[in-house]
Amino acid sequence: MSPDREAVVWTRLGGMPVKMGRLLVTDRECRFTYTGEFIERGLPGLGLVLSPAVYGERPIVRRRTERFDLLPPLQALVPPRDRGNFQRNLALRYLQARGHGKLEGFDADWAILMVAGHGGIGHLDVFEDDEAAHAWYEWPRPHRFVSLDRARPLSFRQFLAWFDEEADLLLQLIGPTPSIGGAIPKLLVSIPETGWDGRIGPPTREPVAGVLDVVLKFEQTATYPGIVELEALALDMHARLGFDVPRHWQIDLDGVPALAVERFDRDAHHRPRFVESLFSVIASGNPDLRHHYDFTYDGLARALGIPELPLVSDTEAARVHLFRRLVAALVTGNGDLHLENLSLWQVEDGRLAFSPVYDPTPMRAYPIHDLLNAMPFGRYGEYVTGREQPVGFDEALQRFARACGLGRREACDLVHEILEQAADYPDRIEALKRLPGENKAQLIAVHRRMRDMLASALD
């Protein structure tokens, strides 16, 4: 039997650091309790389902499962147990150098959470205790940019937001200039607010004039050649379709293609915004959920309209957004629109809505990912009681449209509007410079096939 583990959760929502509550993990369950001071501030808590407005000072108690040792919003702070996950491997090497020995399973997860569970994506910061929280928030961190060029190579220390002043110890293990070709999928950094100009700096913790926080994504050319171009194209296409899309810049780092994407989880003053993935939202209300594709789009449409638990401020608009997102994913060849790639956020006036688009990459360009979609809709392909044939594509799309509150004519108009705006998509794919010819041909074929299917589905 392992000992109970305790930690504290803080946040900078509202501008100033405040303790949100205390976390306790036993052999069987995870418990979290909000502080009275935090409840009085009226701020969002861990998540939409696990809200202080619902629980007050009552403990939130959840049994531990194979998928979730922690409450879903907190589990999201732990890098997955994948052998090739850069962030996880980096943290484990750091911990081993600190004398922790070989860590596995939840022992590793917990140790990583204590050193890497703050300063990342989102509004939650986890610390070992309040003293550690105060030290982290108060540590002076003057911001400076460095130029990325051969004459003055960037110190990797600038990237190490997790490890604060002890980053030098980590550098002794990995060296000052590690390869980024296939080892580092993404990093949190900053660039000038005016856009990419060849300079880069660490992520911010406080207001800094002229600085923009971004996610820097590196291409894994051996596995996914041209993927940076593809994601940039998909972001541009979604912007044309009328979706809110973060600013982004394609860059070249000494021959390594990369994409800098503006972080929408930070406001203009570098304060965290409340953002929660739909995987965290749904898993918080469904303890048996195991994977980010373990749901349906129709189920999401229904969840958006539960009056007892308002997830969005405008249900009708959110359902239309969901319908259009699925159609856009089908048209562009993104078969990976799952629960982790859809999020809700709170905007400045307090309204809750879908966040800007992120990770819309057309993964069907690569044969290993040539899947219609990660989650089902409209019972497509299922056998319905009393019928000999499975539900076809046309009927499935009609079913999903109804789940989103759309009549057939309204849904048809939305589909044809997207098809019209994406008419030059094949030409834009052909114009890509790094995507291999066979991948271009595959994605264009997928797009044309989906155009034909969508064009007739609701007529």
C-alpha positions in Angstrom: 0.0 0.0 0.0 1.5 3.3 -1.1 1.2 6.4 1.2 -1.4 9.1 0.6 -0.1 12.0 -1.6 -1.0 15.6 -1.1 -0.5 18.7 -3.2 -2.1 22.2 -3.7 -3.6 23.7 -6.8 -3.2 27.4 -7.5 -4.2 29.6 -10.4 -3.6 33.1 -11.9 -7.1 33.5 -13.2 -8.2 37.0 -12.3 -4.7 38.3 -12.5 -3.1 37.5 -9.2 -2.1 34.0 -7.9 -4.7 32.5 -5.6 -4.9 29.1 -4.0 -7.7 27.1 -5.5 -7.7 24.1 -3.2 -6.0 21.0 -1.9 -5.5 17.6 -3.6 -5.3 14.3 -1.9 -4.7 11.0 -3.7 -5.1 7.6 -1.9 -4.7 4.1 -3.2 -8.3 4.1 -4.3 -9.5 7.6 -4.9 -8.6 11.2 -5.8 -10.1 14.0 -3.7 -10.1 17.8 -4.2 -11.5 20.5 -1.9 -11.9 24.2 -2.9 -10.8 26.8 -0.4 -13.4 29.2 0.9 -11.4 32.2 -0.3 -11.4 30.9 -3.8 -15.1 30.2 -3.8 -15.8 33.7 -2.7 -13.9 35.1 -5.8 -16.5 33.6 -8.2 -13.8 32.3 -10.5 -14.0 29.1 -12.6 -12.5 26.2 -10.9 -10.9 23.0 -12.1 -13.4 22.6 -14.8 -17.0 23.1 -16.0 -18.3 19.9 -14.4 -16.1 20.1 -11.3 -17.1 23.7 -10.6 -17.0 25.4 -7.2 -20.5 26.6 -8.0 -21.6 23.0 -7.9 -19.4 21.6 -5.1 -18.7 24.5 -2.8 -16.5 23.3 0.0 -17.7 19.7 -0.4 -14.8 17.4 -1.4 -14.9 16.2 -5.0 -14.2 12.5 -4.8 -13.5 10.2 -7.7 -12.3 6.6 -7.7 -9.0 6.0 -9.5 -9.1 4.1 -12.8 -6.6 2.8 -15.3 -7.1 5.9 -17.4 -7.5 8.5 -14.6 -5.5 8.5 -11.4 -6.4 12.2 -11.0 -9.4 14.3 -11.8 -9.5 14.8 -15.6 -8.4 18.5 -15.6 -5.4 17.6 -13.4 -4.6 14.4 -15.3 -4.3 16.6 -18.4 -1.2 18.2 -16.8 0.7 14.9 -16.8 2.5 14.0 -20.1 1.2 10.6 -21.4 3.1 7.4 -20.6 4.3 7.1 -24.2 7.9 6.0 -24.7 8.6 8.7 -27.2 7.0 11.6 -25.4 9.7 14.3 -25.1 8.2 16.2 -22.2 7.8 13.1 -20.1 11.3 11.8 -20.9 12.8 15.2 -20.2 11.1 15.4 -16.8 12.1 11.8 -15.9 15.8 12.4 -16.7 15.7 15.5 -14.6 14.1 13.6 -11.7 16.7 10.8 -11.9 19.5 13.4 -11.7 17.8 14.7 -8.5 18.2 11.2 -7.0 14.7 9.8 -7.5 16.0 6.7 -9.2 13.9 4.9 -11.8 10.3 6.0 -11.6 7.4 4.2 -13.3 3.7 4.3 -13.4 1.9 6.7 -11.1 5.0 7.2 -9.0 6.5 8.8 -12.1 3.3 10.7 -12.9 3.2 12.3 -9.5 6.8 13.3 -9.5 6.5 14.8 -12.9 3.4 16.7 -11.7 5.3 18.3 -8.9 8.0 19.7 -11.2 6.1 20.2 -14.4 2.5 20.8 -13.3 2.7 24.6 -13.4 3.3 27.2 -16.0 2.0 25.1 -18.9 -1.1 25.2 -21.1 -4.2 26.2 -19.2 -5.1 27.9 -16.0 -4.1 25.3 -13.4 -0.8 25.2 -11.5 0.0 22.3 -9.2 2.7 22.4 -6.5 4.0 20.2 -3.7 2.9 22.8 -1.1 2.0 26.5 -0.7 5.7 27.4 0.0 6.6 26.0 -3.4 3.8 28.0 -5.0 4.9 31.3 -3.5 8.5 30.7 -4.5 7.5 30.0 -8.1 5.2 32.9 -8.5 7.7 35.3 -6.8 10.8 34.2 -8.6 12.0 37.2 -10.7 12.1 36.3 -14.3 13.4 39.2 -16.6 12.3 38.5 -20.2 14.8 38.7 -23.0 14.8 37.5 -26.6 17.7 35.8 -28.3 18.2 35.5 -32.1 18.0 32.1 -33.8 21.0 32.1 -36.1 24.1 30.0 -36.6 26.4 32.7 -35.2 24.5 32.9 -31.9 22.7 29.6 -31.3 19.8 29.6 -28.9 20.5 28.2 -25.5 18.1 25.4 -24.7 17.8 26.8 -21.3 15.4 29.4 -22.7 12.9 26.7 -23.3 13.0 25.2 -19.8 10.0 27.0 -18.2 9.4 24.0 -16.0 12.8 23.7 -14.3 13.4 27.3 -13.3 16.8 28.1 -11.9 17.8 24.4 -11.8 17.8 24.1 -15.6 21.6 24.0 -15.6 21.4 20.5 -14.0 19.2 19.3 -16.8 21.5 20.8 -19.4 24.3 18.7 -18.2 22.3 15.6 -19.1 21.0 16.7 -22.6 23.6 19.1 -23.7 23.1 22.7 -24.8 22.0 22.0 -28.4 19.9 18.8 -28.6 18.5 17.5 -31.9 15.0 18.7 -32.5 14.3 16.8 -35.7 12.2 14.1 -34.2 12.6 14.4 -30.4 10.7 17.6 -29.6 7.1 17.8 -31.0 6.3 21.1 -29.3 7.6 23.7 -26.9 6.1 26.7 -25.1 8.1 29.8 -26.0 7.5 33.5 -26.8 8.2 35.7 -29.8 7.7 39.5 -30.5 4.1 40.6 -30.4 4.4 41.8 -34.0 5.1 38.3 -35.2 8.0 36.1 -36.0 11.3 37.9 -36.8 13.9 35.3 -35.9 13.9 36.0 -32.1 12.6 33.8 -29.4 12.3 33.8 -25.6 10.9 31.9 -22.7 7.1 31.8 -22.0 5.9 34.6 -19.8 4.5 34.5 -16.2 3.5 38.1 -16.0 2.6 41.1 -18.3 5.5 41.9 -20.6 5.1 44.6 -23.3 5.8 43.5 -26.9 5.8 39.8 -26.2 3.5 37.0 -27.5 3.3 33.5 -26.1 3.2 30.8 -28.7 3.3 27.0 -29.1 6.3 26.1 -31.2 5.8 22.9 -33.1 8.6 21.0 -34.9 8.2 18.8 -37.9 9.0 15.2 -37.6 10.1 14.9 -41.2 11.0 11.2 -41.2 7.5 10.3 -40.1 5.3 13.1 -41.3 7.0 15.1 -44.1 5.3 18.4 -44.8 3.1 18.3 -41.8 3.9 21.9 -40.8 2.8 23.2 -44.2 -0.4 21.1 -43.8 -1.3 22.4 -40.4 -0.7 26.0 -41.6 -2.9 25.4 -44.7 -5.7 23.9 -42.5 -5.6 26.9 -40.2 -5.9 29.2 -43.1 -8.8 27.2 -44.6 -10.6 27.3 -41.3 -10.1 31.1 -41.1 -11.6 31.4 -44.5 -14.6 29.3 -43.4 -15.3 31.8 -40.7 -13.8 30.1 -37.6 -11.8 31.9 -35.0 -8.1 30.9 -35.7 -5.0 31.9 -33.8 -2.2 33.8 -35.6 0.6 31.5 -36.8 3.9 31.6 -38.6 5.8 29.0 -40.6 9.5 29.2 -39.8 12.7 27.4 -40.5 15.1 26.6 -37.7 18.4 25.7 -39.3 16.6 23.4 -41.7 13.9 22.1 -39.4 10.4 23.3 -40.4 8.4 24.6 -37.5 5.1 26.4 -36.8 4.6 29.1 -34.2 1.0 29.3 -33.1 -0.3 32.0 -30.9 -1.6 30.7 -27.5 -5.2 31.5 -26.9 -5.0 30.3 -23.3 -3.4 33.6 -22.4 -5.0 37.0 -22.7 -3.4 40.3 -23.9 -1.9 40.8 -20.4 -0.4 37.2 -20.3 -2.9 36.0 -17.8 -4.4 32.5 -18.1 -7.8 32.1 -19.6 -10.2 29.4 -18.5 -9.9 26.7 -21.2 -11.0 23.1 -20.9 -10.9 20.3 -23.5 -14.1 18.4 -24.2 -12.3 15.3 -23.2 -11.8 16.7 -19.7 -15.4 18.0 -19.6 -17.0 14.7 -20.7 -14.6 12.5 -18.6 -15.4 14.6 -15.5 -19.0 13.6 -15.8 -18.4 10.1 -17.0 -15.8 8.1 -14.9 -15.9 5.2 -17.4 -14.6 7.2 -20.3 -11.2 5.8 -21.3 -10.1 7.5 -24.6 -10.5 10.8 -26.3 -12.4 9.1 -29.1 -14.7 7.2 -26.8 -17.8 9.4 -27.5 -20.0 10.5 -30.4 -20.6 13.9 -32.0 -24.3 13.4 -31.4 -23.6 13.0 -27.7 -21.6 16.2 -27.7 -24.5 18.0 -29.3 -26.8 16.7 -26.5 -24.3 17.6 -23.8 -24.2 21.2 -25.0 -27.9 21.5 -24.2 -28.1 20.1 -20.7 -29.9 22.9 -18.8 -28.8 21.6 -15.4 -25.1 22.0 -16.4 -24.6 24.8 -18.9 -21.4 24.3 -20.8 -21.9 27.1 -23.2 -23.7 30.5 -23.1 -25.4 30.0 -26.5 -26.4 26.4 -27.1 -27.8 27.0 -30.6 -24.6 28.8 -31.8 -22.4 26.1 -30.2 -24.3 23.3 -32.0 -24.0 25.0 -35.3 -20.3 25.4 -34.6 -20.0 21.7 -33.9 -21.8 20.8 -37.1 -19.6 23.1 -39.2 -16.4 21.8 -37.5 -17.2 18.3 -38.5 -18.1 19.2 -42.1 -14.9 21.3 -42.3 -12.9 18.3 -40.9 -14.4 16.0 -43.5 -13.7 18.4 -46.4 -10.1 19.2 -45.4 -9.2 15.6 -44.6 -8.8 15.9 -40.9 -9.8 12.5 -39.5 -8.5 13.4 -36.1 -11.2 15.7 -34.7 -11.6 14.0 -31.3 -12.4 15.2 -27.8 -8.9 16.5 -27.1 -9.0 18.7 -30.2 -12.2 20.5 -29.2 -12.2 22.9 -26.2 -14.5 25.4 -24.5 -13.2 28.7 -23.1 -14.4 31.7 -21.2 -14.1 35.0 -23.1 -13.6 38.5 -21.5 -17.3 39.1 -20.9 -17.7 35.8 -19.1 -19.4 34.0 -21.9 -18.6 30.3 -22.5 -18.1 29.1 -26.1 -16.0 27.0 -28.3 -12.3 28.0 -28.3 -10.4 29.0 -31.4 -9.5 26.1 -33.8 -6.3 24.2 -33.0 -4.6 21.1 -34.3 -6.8 20.8 -37.5 -4.0 19.0 -39.5 -5.3 17.0 -42.5 -3.9 13.7 -41.2 -5.6 11.7 -44.0 -2.7 12.8 -46.2 -0.7 10.0 -44.5 -1.9 6.5 -45.3 -1.6 5.3 -41.6 -4.1 8.0 -40.6 -6.6 7.7 -43.5 -9.6 7.4 -41.3 -13.0 9.1 -42.0 -13.1 10.4 -38.5 -12.0 9.6 -34.9 -15.5 9.6 -33.5 -18.8 8.4 -34.9 -21.7 10.6 -35.9 -25.4 9.8 -36.7 -24.8 6.1 -36.1 -22.9 5.9 -39.4 -22.1 2.3 -40.2 -24.2 0.9 -37.3 -26.9 -1.7 -37.7 -30.2 -0.3 -36.4 -32.8 -2.6 -34.9 -35.3 -3.8 -37.6 -33.0 -3.0 -40.6 -30.8 -5.2 -42.6 -28.4 -2.5 -43.9 -26.2 -0.3 -41.7 -26.8 3.5 -41.5 -25.3 5.1 -44.6 -23.4 8.4 -44.8 -26.3 10.5 -46.0 -28.6 9.4 -43.2 -25.9 9.7 -40.6 -25.2 13.3 -41.6 -28.9 14.0 -41.5 -29.2 12.5 -38.0 -26.3 14.5 -36.8 -27.8 17.7 -38.2 -31.0 17.0 -36.3 -29.0 16.4 -33.1 -27.5 19.9 -33.6 -31.0 21.4 -33.9 -30.7 22.0 -37.7 -33.4 21.4 -40.2 -32.4 19.7 -43.5 -32.4 22.9 -45.6 -30.4 24.8 -43.0 -27.8 22.0 -42.8 -27.7 21.7 -46.5 -27.0 25.4 -46.9 -24.2 25.2 -44.3 -22.6 22.3 -46.1 -22.7 23.9 -49.5 -21.3 27.2 -48.2 -18.3 25.3 -46.9 -17.9 23.4 -50.1 -18.0 26.6 -52.1 -15.4 28.3 -49.9 -13.1 25.2 -50.1 -13.3 25.0 -53.9 -9.6 25.8 -54.4 -8.4 23.4 -51.7 -6.8 20.9 -54.3 -4.8 23.8 -55.9 -3.6 24.9 -52.4 -2.5 21.4 -51.6 -0.6 21.2 -54.9 1.2 24.4 -54.1 2.7 23.0 -50.9 6.5 22.7 -51.2 7.5 20.1 -48.7 4.5 17.6 -48.8 5.6 14.6 -51.0 3.6 14.1 -54.2 2.0 10.8 -53.1 0.7 12.5 -50.0 -0.7 15.4 -52.0 -2.4 12.9 -54.3 -3.9 11.0 -51.4 -5.3 14.2 -49.7 -6.7 15.6 -52.9 -8.4 12.3 -53.6 -9.9 12.3 -50.1 -11.1 15.8 -50.5 -12.8 15.1 -53.8 -14.5 12.0 -52.5 -15.8 13.8 -49.4 -17.0 16.7 -51.6 -19.1 14.3 -53.7 -20.5 12.6 -50.6 -21.3 15.9 -48.8 -22.8 17.6 -51.8 -25.5 15.0 -52.1 -26.0 14.0 -48.5 -28.6 16.6 -47.7 -30.1 17.4 -51.1 
